[in-house]
Amino acid sequence: MSKKFLVAFFGLLLSSGLTAAELKVGVVDLRKLVDQSSQSQKSQAELKKEFQPRETKLVNEQKELKKLEGKLEKDIATMSEADKRKTEKDLIDRGREFKRAMDEMRQDYGLRANQEMAKIQKVVQEAIQSVAKEQNFDLILVDGVAFAKDGLNITDQVEKKLGGSKK
C-alpha cells in the first residue's frame, strides 16, 4: 500500500469521528506465512519432483561434457587434425546445447515457481481476510511495518487458519 493511501485512509477515519482507540489493527508477517505454510512446503516438493528428471539429465550431460573435454586435453597430441577438429566441434555443439537446455530449465522453473507462489499468496490473502472478518479488525498491515506490539501480530492466527506450518 502506498503511503499516500494510508495517510488518506487514516485521515478519513479520524475525520469521520472514529478515534485511534476504536480502531482495531492487526499485523501479519506475510513472508513467514508464505515461506512456512504447508501449502508452500507442498508446492516446493511438487516443483522438485516435476523438475528432478530434467535436472538429472542436465547433470549427466555436464559430466559427459567434462569427460569429453578431459579426453580432448589428454589425447590432443596424438589425435589427427581431423579427429581433433571433430572432437572440438562436438564439444562446442554439445556445450551450446547444454547451456540452452540449462537456460530453458531455469526459465521454466522460474515461471512455474511464480505460478505456484501466486496460488499460495491467494490462499494466504484469503486466510488473512477470514481472520480479519472473524475478529472484526478494521485494518490489517502486511508489508512495511517497522514495529508492532506482539498483541497486534495475528500471524499465528492466520497460520492456524491456513492449516499450520511444517517447521
C-alpha positions as CSV (number, residue, x, y, z in Angstrom):
1,M,0.0,0.0,0.0
2,S,1.3,3.4,-0.8
3,K,2.0,5.9,2.0
4,K,-0.4,8.4,0.4
5,F,-3.2,5.9,0.6
6,L,-2.5,5.1,4.3
7,V,-2.4,8.8,5.2
8,A,-5.7,9.4,3.3
9,F,-7.2,6.4,4.9
10,F,-6.3,7.4,8.5
11,G,-7.4,11.0,7.8
12,L,-10.8,9.7,6.6
13,L,-11.2,7.5,9.7
14,L,-10.2,10.3,12.0
15,S,-12.4,12.9,10.3
16,S,-15.4,10.6,10.5
17,G,-15.3,10.6,14.2
18,L,-13.5,7.3,14.7
19,T,-10.7,7.6,17.1
20,A,-7.4,5.6,17.2
21,A,-8.6,3.9,20.3
22,E,-11.6,2.4,18.5
23,L,-9.5,1.3,15.5
24,K,-8.7,-2.4,15.7
25,V,-5.4,-3.0,13.9
26,G,-3.5,-6.3,13.2
27,V,-0.2,-7.0,11.8
28,V,0.8,-10.1,9.7
29,D,4.2,-11.4,8.8
30,L,3.5,-12.3,5.2
31,R,6.9,-13.7,4.5
32,K,6.6,-16.1,7.4
33,L,3.2,-17.3,6.3
34,V,4.3,-17.8,2.7
35,D,7.6,-19.4,3.5
36,Q,6.5,-21.8,6.2
37,S,3.0,-22.7,5.2
38,S,2.1,-26.3,4.5
39,Q,1.0,-25.1,1.0
40,S,4.4,-23.7,0.4
41,Q,6.2,-26.9,1.5
42,K,3.9,-29.0,-0.7
43,S,4.5,-26.7,-3.7
44,Q,8.2,-26.8,-3.3
45,A,8.1,-30.6,-3.1
46,E,5.9,-30.8,-6.3
47,L,8.3,-28.4,-8.1
48,K,11.3,-30.5,-7.2
49,K,9.5,-33.7,-8.3
50,E,8.5,-32.0,-11.6
51,F,12.0,-30.7,-12.4
52,Q,14.1,-33.5,-11.0
53,P,14.2,-35.6,-14.2
54,R,15.4,-32.6,-16.3
55,E,17.9,-31.6,-13.7
56,T,19.3,-35.2,-13.5
57,K,19.6,-35.3,-17.3
58,L,21.5,-32.0,-17.3
59,V,23.8,-33.1,-14.6
60,N,24.6,-36.3,-16.6
61,E,25.2,-34.2,-19.7
62,Q,27.5,-31.9,-17.8
63,K,29.5,-35.0,-16.6
64,E,29.7,-36.2,-20.2
65,L,31.0,-32.8,-21.4
66,K,33.7,-32.8,-18.7
67,K,34.7,-36.3,-19.8
68,L,34.9,-35.3,-23.4
69,E,36.9,-32.2,-22.5
70,G,39.3,-34.3,-20.5
71,K,39.7,-36.8,-23.3
72,L,40.4,-34.0,-25.7
73,E,43.1,-32.5,-23.4
74,K,44.7,-35.9,-22.8
75,D,44.7,-37.1,-26.4
76,I,45.1,-33.8,-28.3
77,A,48.8,-34.5,-29.0
78,T,48.2,-37.9,-30.5
79,M,45.0,-37.1,-32.4
80,S,44.9,-36.5,-36.1
81,E,43.9,-33.0,-37.2
82,A,40.5,-34.2,-38.5
83,D,39.7,-36.0,-35.2
84,K,40.8,-33.0,-33.2
85,R,38.5,-30.7,-35.2
86,K,35.6,-33.2,-35.0
87,T,36.0,-33.6,-31.2
88,E,36.3,-29.8,-30.6
89,K,33.2,-29.2,-32.8
90,D,31.3,-31.9,-30.9
91,L,32.4,-30.4,-27.6
92,I,31.3,-26.9,-28.7
93,D,28.0,-28.1,-30.1
94,R,27.1,-30.1,-27.0
95,G,28.2,-27.2,-24.8
96,R,25.9,-24.9,-26.6
97,E,23.0,-27.4,-26.4
98,F,23.7,-27.9,-22.7
99,K,23.7,-24.1,-22.0
100,R,20.5,-23.7,-23.9
101,A,18.8,-26.6,-22.1
102,M,20.0,-25.2,-18.7
103,D,18.7,-21.7,-19.5
104,E,15.4,-23.2,-20.7
105,M,15.0,-25.2,-17.5
106,R,15.8,-22.2,-15.3
107,Q,13.2,-20.2,-17.2
108,D,10.6,-22.9,-16.9
109,Y,11.3,-23.4,-13.2
110,G,11.1,-19.7,-12.6
111,L,7.7,-19.5,-14.4
112,R,6.3,-22.5,-12.5
113,A,7.6,-21.2,-9.2
114,N,5.9,-17.8,-9.8
115,Q,2.7,-19.6,-10.7
116,E,2.8,-21.6,-7.5
117,M,3.7,-18.5,-5.5
118,A,0.7,-16.7,-6.8
119,K,-1.6,-19.6,-5.7
120,I,0.0,-19.6,-2.3
121,Q,-0.4,-15.8,-1.9
122,K,-4.0,-16.0,-2.9
123,V,-4.7,-18.7,-0.2
124,V,-2.8,-16.6,2.4
125,Q,-4.7,-13.5,1.5
126,E,-8.0,-15.3,1.8
127,A,-6.9,-16.6,5.3
128,I,-5.9,-13.1,6.4
129,Q,-9.3,-11.7,5.3
130,S,-11.1,-14.5,7.0
131,V,-9.3,-13.9,10.3
132,A,-9.8,-10.1,10.0
133,K,-13.6,-10.6,9.4
134,E,-14.0,-13.2,12.2
135,Q,-12.2,-10.9,14.7
136,N,-13.6,-7.6,13.4
137,F,-10.3,-6.0,12.5
138,D,-10.6,-2.6,10.9
139,L,-7.1,-2.7,9.4
140,I,-4.5,-5.4,8.7
141,L,-1.0,-4.3,7.9
142,V,1.3,-6.6,6.0
143,D,4.4,-5.0,4.5
144,G,6.4,-2.0,5.6
145,V,5.7,-2.3,9.3
146,A,8.8,-1.1,11.2
147,F,7.4,-2.0,14.7
148,A,4.3,-3.5,16.1
149,K,3.5,-4.8,19.6
150,D,3.2,-8.5,19.9
151,G,-0.5,-8.2,20.7
152,L,-1.1,-6.7,17.2
153,N,0.6,-9.6,15.4
154,I,-2.0,-12.1,14.2
155,T,0.4,-14.2,12.1
156,D,-0.1,-17.3,14.3
157,Q,-3.9,-17.0,14.0
158,V,-3.7,-16.7,10.2
159,E,-1.2,-19.7,10.2
160,K,-3.8,-21.8,12.1
161,K,-6.4,-20.8,9.5
162,L,-4.1,-22.0,6.8
163,G,-3.8,-25.4,8.5
164,G,-0.5,-24.8,10.4
165,S,3.0,-25.0,9.1
166,K,5.6,-27.6,8.8
167,K,8.8,-26.5,10.5
